[in-house]
């Protein structure tokens, strides 16, 4: 089969979208040919059966120029493809839909986010299938939805390393209100105030988002205002491999994304073999017997989060590692890259058969 993929970036070192290179490689291994249209391309190292077409964002192309380039590529590539697969951005599906309909090609949309807008509603109506990671990760009700799991490449993860003292609590997320770093800082302050608590450190990995440029400064101000101030390092954004290396060394990971955000940044610590505190109930099937220690309701208090952190910090490194081993096995069974790619390609075959 020959498919067309439309995505944001081909950039292996990108902290948040570097994984798409592994998706491209894994899909190419299962398809005869894969064309990729991306807004931004920062690598030429592609499998031999893959062609990439950049819209020129890395060269400074504006929105109008990118839209013209996307239309030009769709006109040339859709007739050659068996189907079109749009990743995360509903607007891609809106651009692709007229060409897919004209040439009677299936149109697949991958979307995992709780944000709803007019573009998503229209893209859902136009798509033949909607792919998402978990039951709660697509915000609209439609019979087109197929729950696929995430696709984490375990081969990219360095082996867990001995925890360097003091134990480190790591959170990898964009510095944005929805990620709730402020909740972690308030809870960490409560842990630090406990005279029985040993030393620890919080490390926030991630950069600001365009819509909230002042949020990092607000987090720093909160840190200084808390009594006692939590022991926190603002590490900034890191390349994906460096972020994974930080997970390999940490004691505990935290992901406070609310329901509807089935965040890969919560799965990656699990596959790194680390206990991770989560607030999205879609992760409960992966927690097994550790749910009481690792899951918090979305509306839990600062004190409740502090209690979870303190209990995990009170464990020995070996006890934390044992929890991590269990989580890794469960996460890989449901969310390994090979399994996801097999499911996506099976759906591609099915979609082509019904087009």
TIROFI-46746 format. One record per residue (C-alpha): residue in three letters; chain; residue number from 1; x, y, z. Coordinates in steps of 0.05 Angstrom, whole numbers, m for minus. Layout:
// TIROFI-46746
<type = ala | mol = A | seq = NUM | east = X | north = Y | up = Z>
...
This chain:
// TIROFI-46746
<type = unk | mol = A | seq = 1 | east = 0 | north = 0 | up = 0>
<type = unk | mol = A | seq = 2 | east = 19 | north = 72 | up = m11>
<type = unk | mol = A | seq = 3 | east = m4 | north = 125 | up = 39>
<type = unk | mol = A | seq = 4 | east = 3 | north = 200 | up = 49>
<type = unk | mol = A | seq = 5 | east = 17 | north = 225 | up = 120>
<type = unk | mol = A | seq = 6 | east = 8 | north = 299 | up = 140>
<type = unk | mol = A | seq = 7 | east = 42 | north = 320 | up = 204>
<type = unk | mol = A | seq = 8 | east = 74 | north = 381 | up = 237>
<type = unk | mol = A | seq = 9 | east = 148 | north = 364 | up = 241>
<type = unk | mol = A | seq = 10 | east = 201 | north = 315 | up = 220>
<type = unk | mol = A | seq = 11 | east = 252 | north = 334 | up = 272>
<type = unk | mol = A | seq = 12 | east = 284 | north = 277 | up = 312>
<type = unk | mol = A | seq = 13 | east = 310 | north = 322 | up = 367>
<type = unk | mol = A | seq = 14 | east = 245 | north = 359 | up = 380>
<type = unk | mol = A | seq = 15 | east = 224 | north = 350 | up = 452>
<type = unk | mol = A | seq = 16 | east = 150 | north = 340 | up = 437>
<type = unk | mol = A | seq = 17 | east = 147 | north = 318 | up = 364>
<type = unk | mol = A | seq = 18 | east = 211 | north = 279 | up = 356>
<type = unk | mol = A | seq = 19 | east = 172 | north = 214 | up = 361>
<type = unk | mol = A | seq = 20 | east = 142 | north = 225 | up = 292>
<type = unk | mol = A | seq = 21 | east = 207 | north = 203 | up = 260>
<type = unk | mol = A | seq = 22 | east = 198 | north = 134 | up = 292>
<type = unk | mol = A | seq = 23 | east = 125 | north = 133 | up = 269>
<type = unk | mol = A | seq = 24 | east = 149 | north = 148 | up = 198>
<type = unk | mol = A | seq = 25 | east = 202 | north = 93 | up = 201>
<type = unk | mol = A | seq = 26 | east = 153 | north = 42 | up = 231>
<type = unk | mol = A | seq = 27 | east = 98 | north = 58 | up = 180>
<type = unk | mol = A | seq = 28 | east = 148 | north = 55 | up = 123>
<type = unk | mol = A | seq = 29 | east = 169 | north = m15 | up = 146>
<type = unk | mol = A | seq = 30 | east = 96 | north = m37 | up = 138>
<type = unk | mol = A | seq = 31 | east = 78 | north = 0 | up = 74>
<type = unk | mol = A | seq = 32 | east = 103 | north = m3 | up = 3>
<type = unk | mol = A | seq = 33 | east = 112 | north = 73 | up = 1>
<type = unk | mol = A | seq = 34 | east = 99 | north = 132 | up = 47>
<type = unk | mol = A | seq = 35 | east = 96 | north = 205 | up = 27>
<type = unk | mol = A | seq = 36 | east = 100 | north = 255 | up = 84>
<type = unk | mol = A | seq = 37 | east = 77 | north = 327 | up = 81>
<type = unk | mol = A | seq = 38 | east = 103 | north = 367 | up = 141>
<type = unk | mol = A | seq = 39 | east = 102 | north = 440 | up = 160>
<type = unk | mol = A | seq = 40 | east = 175 | north = 436 | up = 182>
<type = unk | mol = A | seq = 41 | east = 230 | north = 387 | up = 163>
<type = unk | mol = A | seq = 42 | east = 296 | north = 385 | up = 201>
<type = unk | mol = A | seq = 43 | east = 324 | north = 318 | up = 177>
<type = unk | mol = A | seq = 44 | east = 338 | north = 286 | up = 110>
<type = unk | mol = A | seq = 45 | east = 352 | north = 217 | up = 140>
<type = unk | mol = A | seq = 46 | east = 291 | north = 179 | up = 115>
<type = unk | mol = A | seq = 47 | east = 277 | north = 107 | up = 97>
<type = unk | mol = A | seq = 48 | east = 286 | north = 93 | up = 22>
<type = unk | mol = A | seq = 49 | east = 211 | north = 85 | up = 10>
<type = unk | mol = A | seq = 50 | east = 194 | north = 152 | up = 42>
<type = unk | mol = A | seq = 51 | east = 191 | north = 220 | up = 9>
<type = unk | mol = A | seq = 52 | east = 182 | north = 284 | up = 50>
<type = unk | mol = A | seq = 53 | east = 153 | north = 349 | up = 27>
<type = unk | mol = A | seq = 54 | east = 161 | north = 409 | up = 72>
<type = unk | mol = A | seq = 55 | east = 114 | north = 469 | up = 73>
<type = unk | mol = A | seq = 56 | east = 174 | north = 511 | up = 89>
<type = unk | mol = A | seq = 57 | east = 164 | north = 534 | up = 161>
<type = unk | mol = A | seq = 58 | east = 237 | north = 521 | up = 176>
<type = unk | mol = A | seq = 59 | east = 254 | north = 571 | up = 120>
<type = unk | mol = A | seq = 60 | east = 207 | north = 623 | up = 148>
<type = unk | mol = A | seq = 61 | east = 147 | north = 610 | up = 103>
<type = unk | mol = A | seq = 62 | east = 84 | north = 644 | up = 128>
<type = unk | mol = A | seq = 63 | east = 14 | north = 615 | up = 133>
<type = unk | mol = A | seq = 64 | east = m8 | north = 635 | up = 63>
<type = unk | mol = A | seq = 65 | east = 55 | north = 605 | up = 31>
<type = unk | mol = A | seq = 66 | east = 46 | north = 541 | up = 71>
<type = unk | mol = A | seq = 67 | east = m27 | north = 536 | up = 51>
<type = unk | mol = A | seq = 68 | east = m9 | north = 543 | up = m23>
<type = unk | mol = A | seq = 69 | east = 46 | north = 491 | up = m16>
<type = unk | mol = A | seq = 70 | east = m1 | north = 443 | up = 20>
<type = unk | mol = A | seq = 71 | east = m53 | north = 450 | up = m35>
<type = unk | mol = A | seq = 72 | east = m1 | north = 439 | up = m89>
<type = unk | mol = A | seq = 73 | east = 25 | north = 376 | up = m55>
<type = unk | mol = A | seq = 74 | east = m44 | north = 348 | up = m42>
<type = unk | mol = A | seq = 75 | east = m63 | north = 357 | up = m115>
<type = unk | mol = A | seq = 76 | east = m2 | north = 318 | up = m136>
<type = unk | mol = A | seq = 77 | east = 2 | north = 265 | up = m83>
<type = unk | mol = A | seq = 78 | east = m70 | north = 245 | up = m65>
<type = unk | mol = A | seq = 79 | east = m84 | north = 212 | up = m133>
<type = unk | mol = A | seq = 80 | east = m22 | north = 168 | up = m123>
<type = unk | mol = A | seq = 81 | east = m40 | north = 147 | up = m51>
<type = unk | mol = A | seq = 82 | east = m87 | north = 93 | up = m25>
<type = unk | mol = A | seq = 83 | east = m107 | north = 140 | up = 31>
<type = unk | mol = A | seq = 84 | east = m90 | north = 202 | up = 72>
<type = unk | mol = A | seq = 85 | east = m71 | north = 201 | up = 146>
<type = unk | mol = A | seq = 86 | east = m73 | north = 268 | up = 183>
<type = unk | mol = A | seq = 87 | east = m38 | north = 273 | up = 250>
<type = unk | mol = A | seq = 88 | east = m67 | north = 317 | up = 306>
<type = unk | mol = A | seq = 89 | east = m84 | north = 380 | up = 267>
<type = unk | mol = A | seq = 90 | east = m157 | north = 381 | up = 243>
<type = unk | mol = A | seq = 91 | east = m140 | north = 435 | up = 191>
<type = unk | mol = A | seq = 92 | east = m98 | north = 384 | up = 154>
<type = unk | mol = A | seq = 93 | east = m160 | north = 342 | up = 144>
<type = unk | mol = A | seq = 94 | east = m200 | north = 402 | up = 121>
<type = unk | mol = A | seq = 95 | east = m148 | north = 416 | up = 67>
<type = unk | mol = A | seq = 96 | east = m143 | north = 342 | up = 47>
<type = unk | mol = A | seq = 97 | east = m217 | north = 325 | up = 47>
<type = unk | mol = A | seq = 98 | east = m236 | north = 354 | up = m21>
<type = unk | mol = A | seq = 99 | east = m179 | north = 316 | up = m55>
<type = unk | mol = A | seq = 100 | east = m194 | north = 252 | up = m16>
<type = unk | mol = A | seq = 101 | east = m267 | north = 256 | up = m36>
<type = unk | mol = A | seq = 102 | east = m251 | north = 273 | up = m109>
<type = unk | mol = A | seq = 103 | east = m206 | north = 212 | up = m116>
<type = unk | mol = A | seq = 104 | east = m247 | north = 168 | up = m68>
<type = unk | mol = A | seq = 105 | east = m192 | north = 157 | up = m18>
<type = unk | mol = A | seq = 106 | east = m202 | north = 143 | up = 57>
<type = unk | mol = A | seq = 107 | east = m184 | north = 201 | up = 103>
<type = unk | mol = A | seq = 108 | east = m159 | north = 182 | up = 173>
<type = unk | mol = A | seq = 109 | east = m151 | north = 234 | up = 229>
<type = unk | mol = A | seq = 110 | east = m109 | north = 221 | up = 291>
<type = unk | mol = A | seq = 111 | east = m130 | north = 266 | up = 349>
<type = unk | mol = A | seq = 112 | east = m116 | north = 260 | up = 424>
<type = unk | mol = A | seq = 113 | east = m136 | north = 323 | up = 461>
<type = unk | mol = A | seq = 114 | east = m197 | north = 349 | up = 498>
<type = unk | mol = A | seq = 115 | east = m201 | north = 415 | up = 460>
<type = unk | mol = A | seq = 116 | east = m262 | north = 422 | up = 416>
<type = unk | mol = A | seq = 117 | east = m270 | north = 472 | up = 360>
<type = unk | mol = A | seq = 118 | east = m307 | north = 483 | up = 295>
<type = unk | mol = A | seq = 119 | east = m249 | north = 455 | up = 256>
<type = unk | mol = A | seq = 120 | east = m249 | north = 390 | up = 295>
<type = unk | mol = A | seq = 121 | east = m324 | north = 382 | up = 287>
<type = unk | mol = A | seq = 122 | east = m319 | north = 392 | up = 212>
<type = unk | mol = A | seq = 123 | east = m257 | north = 348 | up = 205>
<type = unk | mol = A | seq = 124 | east = m292 | north = 293 | up = 243>
<type = unk | mol = A | seq = 125 | east = m351 | north = 297 | up = 196>
<type = unk | mol = A | seq = 126 | east = m305 | north = 293 | up = 135>
<type = unk | mol = A | seq = 127 | east = m259 | north = 238 | up = 160>
<type = unk | mol = A | seq = 128 | east = m274 | north = 165 | up = 146>
<type = unk | mol = A | seq = 129 | east = m243 | north = 144 | up = 212>
<type = unk | mol = A | seq = 130 | east = m218 | north = 180 | up = 274>
<type = unk | mol = A | seq = 131 | east = m160 | north = 149 | up = 313>
<type = unk | mol = A | seq = 132 | east = m146 | north = 165 | up = 385>
<type = unk | mol = A | seq = 133 | east = m104 | north = 137 | up = 442>
<type = unk | mol = A | seq = 134 | east = m155 | north = 123 | up = 497>
<type = unk | mol = A | seq = 135 | east = m230 | north = 122 | up = 508>
<type = unk | mol = A | seq = 136 | east = m228 | north = 192 | up = 538>
<type = unk | mol = A | seq = 137 | east = m177 | north = 224 | up = 492>
<type = unk | mol = A | seq = 138 | east = m225 | north = 244 | up = 436>
<type = unk | mol = A | seq = 139 | east = m276 | north = 297 | up = 459>
<type = unk | mol = A | seq = 140 | east = m333 | north = 284 | up = 409>
<type = unk | mol = A | seq = 141 | east = m381 | north = 226 | up = 407>
<type = unk | mol = A | seq = 142 | east = m379 | north = 191 | up = 339>
<type = unk | mol = A | seq = 143 | east = m381 | north = 119 | up = 314>
<type = unk | mol = A | seq = 144 | east = m319 | north = 136 | up = 272>
<type = unk | mol = A | seq = 145 | east = m273 | north = 134 | up = 333>
<type = unk | mol = A | seq = 146 | east = m223 | north = 77 | up = 339>
<type = unk | mol = A | seq = 147 | east = m184 | north = 71 | up = 404>
<type = unk | mol = A | seq = 148 | east = m113 | north = 52 | up = 384>
<type = unk | mol = A | seq = 149 | east = m67 | north = 65 | up = 444>
<type = unk | mol = A | seq = 150 | east = m4 | north = 107 | up = 441>
<type = unk | mol = A | seq = 151 | east = 60 | north = 84 | up = 407>
<type = unk | mol = A | seq = 152 | east = 122 | north = 88 | up = 451>
<type = unk | mol = A | seq = 153 | east = 188 | north = 63 | up = 424>
<type = unk | mol = A | seq = 154 | east = 220 | north = 27 | up = 482>
<type = unk | mol = A | seq = 155 | east = 285 | north = 20 | up = 444>
<type = unk | mol = A | seq = 156 | east = 296 | north = 95 | up = 453>
<type = unk | mol = A | seq = 157 | east = 296 | north = 91 | up = 529>
<type = unk | mol = A | seq = 158 | east = 362 | north = 86 | up = 565>
<type = unk | mol = A | seq = 159 | east = 363 | north = 33 | up = 620>
<type = unk | mol = A | seq = 160 | east = 342 | north = 59 | up = 689>
<type = unk | mol = A | seq = 161 | east = 402 | north = 84 | up = 728>
<type = unk | mol = A | seq = 162 | east = 413 | north = 86 | up = 803>
<type = unk | mol = A | seq = 163 | east = 380 | north = 146 | up = 835>
<type = unk | mol = A | seq = 164 | east = 429 | north = 200 | up = 851>
<type = unk | mol = A | seq = 165 | east = 416 | north = 232 | up = 918>
<type = unk | mol = A | seq = 166 | east = 374 | north = 269 | up = 934>
<type = unk | mol = A | seq = 167 | east = 314 | north = 233 | up = 901>
<type = unk | mol = A | seq = 168 | east = 288 | north = 273 | up = 841>
<type = unk | mol = A | seq = 169 | east = 215 | north = 285 | up = 823>
<type = unk | mol = A | seq = 170 | east = 211 | north = 299 | up = 748>
<type = unk | mol = A | seq = 171 | east = 154 | north = 330 | up = 709>
<type = unk | mol = A | seq = 172 | east = 160 | north = 335 | up = 633>
<type = unk | mol = A | seq = 173 | east = 109 | north = 382 | up = 604>
<type = unk | mol = A | seq = 174 | east = 102 | north = 449 | up = 571>
<type = unk | mol = A | seq = 175 | east = 98 | north = 504 | up = 623>
<type = unk | mol = A | seq = 176 | east = 23 | north = 517 | up = 616>
<type = unk | mol = A | seq = 177 | east = m34 | north = 525 | up = 664>
<type = unk | mol = A | seq = 178 | east = m68 | north = 461 | up = 639>
<type = unk | mol = A | seq = 179 | east = m6 | north = 420 | up = 658>
<type = unk | mol = A | seq = 180 | east = m13 | north = 446 | up = 730>
<type = unk | mol = A | seq = 181 | east = 60 | north = 453 | up = 751>
<type = unk | mol = A | seq = 182 | east = 34 | north = 501 | up = 805>
<type = unk | mol = A | seq = 183 | east = m2 | north = 443 | up = 839>
<type = unk | mol = A | seq = 184 | east = 63 | north = 404 | up = 842>
<type = unk | mol = A | seq = 185 | east = 101 | north = 464 | up = 871>
<type = unk | mol = A | seq = 186 | east = 49 | north = 474 | up = 926>
<type = unk | mol = A | seq = 187 | east = 50 | north = 400 | up = 943>
<type = unk | mol = A | seq = 188 | east = 126 | north = 398 | up = 943>
<type = unk | mol = A | seq = 189 | east = 127 | north = 456 | up = 991>
<type = unk | mol = A | seq = 190 | east = 83 | north = 416 | up = 1038>
<type = unk | mol = A | seq = 191 | east = 129 | north = 356 | up = 1034>
<type = unk | mol = A | seq = 192 | east = 190 | north = 401 | up = 1048>
<type = unk | mol = A | seq = 193 | east = 155 | north = 429 | up = 1109>
<type = unk | mol = A | seq = 194 | east = 149 | north = 361 | up = 1141>
<type = unk | mol = A | seq = 195 | east = 206 | north = 352 | up = 1190>
<type = unk | mol = A | seq = 196 | east = 206 | north = 277 | up = 1177>
<type = unk | mol = A | seq = 197 | east = 216 | north = 285 | up = 1102>
<type = unk | mol = A | seq = 198 | east = 285 | north = 274 | up = 1075>
<type = unk | mol = A | seq = 199 | east = 318 | north = 316 | up = 1021>
<type = unk | mol = A | seq = 200 | east = 290 | north = 314 | up = 951>
<type = unk | mol = A | seq = 201 | east = 289 | north = 357 | up = 888>
<type = unk | mol = A | seq = 202 | east = 235 | north = 375 | up = 837>
<type = unk | mol = A | seq = 203 | east = 257 | north = 384 | up = 764>
<type = unk | mol = A | seq = 204 | east = 209 | north = 416 | up = 714>
<type = unk | mol = A | seq = 205 | east = 228 | north = 401 | up = 642>
<type = unk | mol = A | seq = 206 | east = 192 | north = 441 | up = 589>
<type = unk | mol = A | seq = 207 | east = 187 | north = 510 | up = 559>
<type = unk | mol = A | seq = 208 | east = 132 | north = 562 | up = 555>
<type = unk | mol = A | seq = 209 | east = 74 | north = 561 | up = 506>
<type = unk | mol = A | seq = 210 | east = 56 | north = 620 | up = 461>
<type = unk | mol = A | seq = 211 | east = m11 | north = 632 | up = 493>
<type = unk | mol = A | seq = 212 | east = 17 | north = 637 | up = 564>
<type = unk | mol = A | seq = 213 | east = 85 | north = 671 | up = 559>
<type = unk | mol = A | seq = 214 | east = 81 | north = 696 | up = 630>
<type = unk | mol = A | seq = 215 | east = 65 | north = 628 | up = 662>
<type = unk | mol = A | seq = 216 | east = 139 | north = 609 | up = 676>
<type = unk | mol = A | seq = 217 | east = 149 | north = 675 | up = 712>
<type = unk | mol = A | seq = 218 | east = 86 | north = 662 | up = 753>
<type = unk | mol = A | seq = 219 | east = 113 | north = 593 | up = 772>
<type = unk | mol = A | seq = 220 | east = 178 | north = 624 | up = 795>
<type = unk | mol = A | seq = 221 | east = 141 | north = 676 | up = 835>
<type = unk | mol = A | seq = 222 | east = 99 | north = 622 | up = 867>
<type = unk | mol = A | seq = 223 | east = 162 | north = 583 | up = 885>
<type = unk | mol = A | seq = 224 | east = 191 | north = 643 | up = 921>
<type = unk | mol = A | seq = 225 | east = 125 | north = 659 | up = 956>
<type = unk | mol = A | seq = 226 | east = 114 | north = 589 | up = 985>
<type = unk | mol = A | seq = 227 | east = 138 | north = 574 | up = 1055>
<type = unk | mol = A | seq = 228 | east = 183 | north = 537 | up = 1052>
<type = unk | mol = A | seq = 229 | east = 201 | north = 546 | up = 979>
<type = unk | mol = A | seq = 230 | east = 203 | north = 478 | up = 945>
<type = unk | mol = A | seq = 231 | east = 271 | north = 454 | up = 920>
<type = unk | mol = A | seq = 232 | east = 257 | north = 462 | up = 846>
<type = unk | mol = A | seq = 233 | east = 299 | north = 468 | up = 783>
<type = unk | mol = A | seq = 234 | east = 268 | north = 499 | up = 720>
<type = unk | mol = A | seq = 235 | east = 307 | north = 459 | up = 668>
<type = unk | mol = A | seq = 236 | east = 274 | north = 489 | up = 607>
<type = unk | mol = A | seq = 237 | east = 259 | north = 449 | up = 544>
<type = unk | mol = A | seq = 238 | east = 305 | north = 391 | up = 529>
<type = unk | mol = A | seq = 239 | east = 315 | north = 348 | up = 467>
<type = unk | mol = A | seq = 240 | east = 274 | north = 285 | up = 472>
<type = unk | mol = A | seq = 241 | east = 334 | north = 239 | up = 485>
<type = unk | mol = A | seq = 242 | east = 358 | north = 284 | up = 542>
<type = unk | mol = A | seq = 243 | east = 289 | north = 285 | up = 573>
<type = unk | mol = A | seq = 244 | east = 288 | north = 209 | up = 571>
<type = unk | mol = A | seq = 245 | east = 357 | north = 208 | up = 603>
<type = unk | mol = A | seq = 246 | east = 329 | north = 251 | up = 659>
<type = unk | mol = A | seq = 247 | east = 273 | north = 200 | up = 669>
<type = unk | mol = A | seq = 248 | east = 324 | north = 144 | up = 674>
<type = unk | mol = A | seq = 249 | east = 357 | north = 179 | up = 733>
<type = unk | mol = A | seq = 250 | east = 296 | north = 203 | up = 770>
<type = unk | mol = A | seq = 251 | east = 260 | north = 172 | up = 830>
<type = unk | mol = A | seq = 252 | east = 188 | north = 193 | up = 814>
<type = unk | mol = A | seq = 253 | east = 152 | north = 224 | up = 755>
<type = unk | mol = A | seq = 254 | east = 89 | north = 266 | up = 758>
<type = unk | mol = A | seq = 255 | east = 37 | north = 281 | up = 705>
<type = unk | mol = A | seq = 256 | east = m22 | north = 324 | up = 726>
<type = unk | mol = A | seq = 257 | east = m57 | north = 331 | up = 659>
<type = unk | mol = A | seq = 258 | east = m132 | north = 330 | up = 669>
<type = unk | mol = A | seq = 259 | east = m182 | north = 279 | up = 641>
<type = unk | mol = A | seq = 260 | east = m184 | north = 284 | up = 566>
<type = unk | mol = A | seq = 261 | east = m109 | north = 292 | up = 560>
<type = unk | mol = A | seq = 262 | east = m82 | north = 221 | up = 553>
<type = unk | mol = A | seq = 263 | east = m11 | north = 247 | up = 556>
<type = unk | mol = A | seq = 264 | east = 48 | north = 209 | up = 527>
<type = unk | mol = A | seq = 265 | east = 89 | north = 245 | up = 580>
<type = unk | mol = A | seq = 266 | east = 55 | north = 200 | up = 631>
<type = unk | mol = A | seq = 267 | east = 68 | north = 136 | up = 592>
<type = unk | mol = A | seq = 268 | east = 142 | north = 150 | up = 580>
<type = unk | mol = A | seq = 269 | east = 160 | north = 147 | up = 655>
<type = unk | mol = A | seq = 270 | east = 123 | north = 82 | up = 660>
<type = unk | mol = A | seq = 271 | east = 163 | north = 52 | up = 602>
<type = unk | mol = A | seq = 272 | east = 226 | north = 82 | up = 634>
<type = unk | mol = A | seq = 273 | east = 209 | north = 39 | up = 694>
<type = unk | mol = A | seq = 274 | east = 190 | north = 95 | up = 742>
<type = unk | mol = A | seq = 275 | east = 130 | north = 105 | up = 788>
<type = unk | mol = A | seq = 276 | east = 87 | north = 162 | up = 761>
<type = unk | mol = A | seq = 277 | east = 31 | north = 200 | up = 795>
<type = unk | mol = A | seq = 278 | east = m27 | north = 213 | up = 747>
<type = unk | mol = A | seq = 279 | east = m95 | north = 248 | up = 751>
<type = unk | mol = A | seq = 280 | east = m128 | north = 221 | up = 687>
<type = unk | mol = A | seq = 281 | east = m171 | north = 160 | up = 701>
<type = unk | mol = A | seq = 282 | east = m155 | north = 132 | up = 631>
<type = unk | mol = A | seq = 283 | east = m88 | north = 110 | up = 661>
<type = unk | mol = A | seq = 284 | east = m120 | north = 68 | up = 716>
<type = unk | mol = A | seq = 285 | east = m117 | north = 3 | up = 677>
<type = unk | mol = A | seq = 286 | east = m42 | north = 10 | up = 673>
<type = unk | mol = A | seq = 287 | east = m32 | north = 22 | up = 747>
<type = unk | mol = A | seq = 288 | east = m56 | north = m46 | up = 772>
<type = unk | mol = A | seq = 289 | east = m45 | north = m56 | up = 846>
<type = unk | mol = A | seq = 290 | east = m8 | north = 10 | up = 851>
<type = unk | mol = A | seq = 291 | east = m69 | north = 54 | up = 836>
<type = unk | mol = A | seq = 292 | east = m79 | north = 76 | up = 908>
<type = unk | mol = A | seq = 293 | east = m7 | north = 101 | up = 909>
<type = unk | mol = A | seq = 294 | east = m4 | north = 133 | up = 840>
<type = unk | mol = A | seq = 295 | east = m74 | north = 158 | up = 821>
<type = unk | mol = A | seq = 296 | east = m106 | north = 222 | up = 846>
<type = unk | mol = A | seq = 297 | east = m175 | north = 248 | up = 827>
<type = unk | mol = A | seq = 298 | east = m172 | north = 310 | up = 783>
<type = unk | mol = A | seq = 299 | east = m200 | north = 354 | up = 840>
<type = unk | mol = A | seq = 300 | east = m155 | north = 328 | up = 895>
<type = unk | mol = A | seq = 301 | east = m122 | north = 376 | up = 944>
<type = unk | mol = A | seq = 302 | east = m50 | north = 400 | up = 950>
<type = unk | mol = A | seq = 303 | east = m47 | north = 358 | up = 1013>
<type = unk | mol = A | seq = 304 | east = m69 | north = 295 | up = 977>
<type = unk | mol = A | seq = 305 | east = m14 | north = 304 | up = 925>
<type = unk | mol = A | seq = 306 | east = 37 | north = 318 | up = 979>
<type = unk | mol = A | seq = 307 | east = 17 | north = 254 | up = 1015>
<type = unk | mol = A | seq = 308 | east = 27 | north = 213 | up = 951>
<type = unk | mol = A | seq = 309 | east = 95 | north = 245 | up = 940>
<type = unk | mol = A | seq = 310 | east = 117 | north = 235 | up = 1012>
<type = unk | mol = A | seq = 311 | east = 95 | north = 162 | up = 1012>
<type = unk | mol = A | seq = 312 | east = 135 | north = 148 | up = 948>
<type = unk | mol = A | seq = 313 | east = 196 | north = 185 | up = 974>
<type = unk | mol = A | seq = 314 | east = 193 | north = 144 | up = 1038>
<type = unk | mol = A | seq = 315 | east = 203 | north = 80 | up = 998>
<type = unk | mol = A | seq = 316 | east = 271 | north = 52 | up = 984>
<type = unk | mol = A | seq = 317 | east = 300 | north = 59 | up = 913>
<type = unk | mol = A | seq = 318 | east = 290 | north = m16 | up = 905>
<type = unk | mol = A | seq = 319 | east = 217 | north = m11 | up = 924>
<type = unk | mol = A | seq = 320 | east = 206 | north = 46 | up = 875>
<type = unk | mol = A | seq = 321 | east = 242 | north = 5 | up = 821>
<type = unk | mol = A | seq = 322 | east = 195 | north = m54 | up = 834>
<type = unk | mol = A | seq = 323 | east = 135 | north = m9 | up = 821>
<type = unk | mol = A | seq = 324 | east = 168 | north = 15 | up = 757>
<type = unk | mol = A | seq = 325 | east = 179 | north = m56 | up = 731>
<type = unk | mol = A | seq = 326 | east = 104 | north = m71 | up = 738>
<type = unk | mol = A | seq = 327 | east = 84 | north = m6 | up = 704>
<type = unk | mol = A | seq = 328 | east = 133 | north = m18 | up = 647>
<type = unk | mol = A | seq = 329 | east = 104 | north = m86 | up = 631>
<type = unk | mol = A | seq = 330 | east = 33 | north = m60 | up = 630>
<type = unk | mol = A | seq = 331 | east = 49 | north = 2 | up = 589>
<type = unk | mol = A | seq = 332 | east = 88 | north = m36 | up = 537>
<type = unk | mol = A | seq = 333 | east = 32 | north = m88 | up = 529>
<type = unk | mol = A | seq = 334 | east = m18 | north = m33 | up = 513>
<type = unk | mol = A | seq = 335 | east = 23 | north = 24 | up = 483>
<type = unk | mol = A | seq = 336 | east = 86 | north = m2 | up = 449>
<type = unk | mol = A | seq = 337 | east = 103 | north = 27 | up = 381>
<type = unk | mol = A | seq = 338 | east = 100 | north = m38 | up = 342>
<type = unk | mol = A | seq = 339 | east = 31 | north = m55 | up = 368>
<type = unk | mol = A | seq = 340 | east = 4 | north = 14 | up = 351>
<type = unk | mol = A | seq = 341 | east = 33 | north = 12 | up = 280>
<type = unk | mol = A | seq = 342 | east = 4 | north = m57 | up = 268>
<type = unk | mol = A | seq = 343 | east = m65 | north = m31 | up = 289>
<type = unk | mol = A | seq = 344 | east = m59 | north = 31 | up = 246>
<type = unk | mol = A | seq = 345 | east = m38 | north = m8 | up = 184>
<type = unk | mol = A | seq = 346 | east = m94 | north = m58 | up = 195>
<type = unk | mol = A | seq = 347 | east = m143 | north = 0 | up = 197>
<type = unk | mol = A | seq = 348 | east = m112 | north = 28 | up = 134>
<type = unk | mol = A | seq = 349 | east = m125 | north = m38 | up = 98>
<type = unk | mol = A | seq = 350 | east = m196 | north = m38 | up = 124>
<type = unk | mol = A | seq = 351 | east = m208 | north = 34 | up = 103>
<type = unk | mol = A | seq = 352 | east = m182 | north = 22 | up = 33>
<type = unk | mol = A | seq = 353 | east = m227 | north = m38 | up = 27>
<type = unk | mol = A | seq = 354 | east = m288 | north = 4 | up = 44>
<type = unk | mol = A | seq = 355 | east = m269 | north = 67 | up = 5>
